[in-house]
Amino acid sequence: MSGSGPGRRVAIVGAGYAGMAAAVTLAQRGVPVTVFEAGPVPGGRARRVLSQGTELDNGQHILVGAYAVLFGLMRTVGVPGSAVLRLPLEIHYPGKFRLRALWLPMPLGLALGMLAARGVPLTERIRALQFLKKLRKNRFTLEEDISVDRLLEQHGQDGAIGHYLWRPLCVSALNTPSAIASANLFLRILKDTLAGGPDAAELLLPRVDLSRLFPEPAAEFVRRRGGEIHFKETVRHLGVLKGTFDAVIVAVGPHQLKSLLPEIAADYTYQPIYTCYLQYPETVKLRFPMLGLADGLVQWVFDRGALLGERGRLACVISAQGDHQQLTHEELAVRCHQELGQVLDLPAPAWTRVIAEKRATITSVVAARKIPTELDGVLLAGDYTDPNYPPTLEAAVRSGVRAAELALTLEANPRSPNIGGAIARQIGV
């Protein structure tokens, strides 16, 4: 027989954004879910960590208004609107470049903002608008995928406008250097943001840590609907789950597939995200919650005081591979402080922390190969499984929703009703 509802049971391995999106989607349909998470908190590669007694995020994420599925799920689980700071699209490099979209419908707001941008010759700003017009005409798709650098070169966008706008957007969205990044994946982001709905290009900066932003409220939502969440429970093999649940959703990082699903594990290359936290006196703050630094290691700096109330704390973000990977954490913190000192008058920091998420995302290369998302009753979810979207939080939650919908279509099998505690004891063996 087939069907959905209280008679079905689904196991989810991993409580990151993908796994919790799947759990919420199933809980909404009345399906009891059991989530197994190896770590102490939900969030996966976007989570809260405890570093030397201080709670920090393992990375600093920029959200955009186009993340419709993520924001829809956040509303479903009761995350308040105040959890993010909503701002118009603004890219600001102090003393060098500033672009601010106007509070007008897109693409008019962007077009006028582009014409008024500072730090780039007028000829480049006009060519940038022509570039966007041509992309829109071609539906933001290339018949043959090329690198982002090649795309910019072909359209005369590799000058100052490329340095301050297009390449930083590429690295932020794809976490991959523009020299090897897929132009088609980059264009998908541009389509959804710069050519999306009226709010699609807005920046939404988290005002709570990444676990509280969605995964923790999602866990409470699932529990209230009869689901179970098991933390510090490592699933070492899927046999016992497949023999007990109607469906199993594996929502772990791609590097963890070799032990759980070796038959479909792919040899990905990975891109890191380094986040350096520097604690200054409480009076230190940025003039804008997020500023760009384009001529050193640091790409973006965030004012955690303005966002999360952590006064005097700045977070420097370095996305994708680069020379910084050869530095020690102490050396990297010194470099970040020096680069901040070029735009701010700063004393020495009281303390620094560097968090290196070395496999933050897969590399979004040209014509990247995607792996199958279903195998013998096991469904796969994760930001790396979406064939048309770069590995973002939006891709993660989309994949979780998709896996949950597929789980509802699988043939239901009669299972023992007494499973939750027994499975939790068995999976770590």
TAVEN-V466481 format. One line per field, one symbol per residue. ss: DSSP state (H for helix, E for strand, L for the rest). A space follows every 10 residues. Layout:
ss = ???
This chain:
ss = LELLLLLLEE EEELLEHHHH HHHHHHHHLL LEEEEEELLL LLELLLLEEE ELLEEEELLL LEEELLLHHH HHHHHHLLLL HHHEEEELLE EEELLLEEEE LLLLLLLHHH HHHHHLLELL LHHHHHHHHH HHHHHHHLLL LLLLLLEHHH HHHHLLLLLH HHHHHHHHHH HHHHLLLLLL EEHHHHHHHH HHHLLLLLLL LLEEEELLLH HHHHHHHHHH HHHHLLLEEE ELLLLLLLHH HHLLLLEEEE LLLHHHHHHH LLLLLLLLLE EEEEEEEEEL LLLLLLLLLE EELLLLLLLE EEEHHHHHLL LLEEEEEEEL LLHHHHLLHH HHHHHHHHHH LLLLLLLLLL EEEEEEEEEE EELLELLLLL LLLEELLEEE LLHHHLLLLL LLHHHHHHHH HHHHHHHLLL ELLLLLLLLH HHHHHHLLL
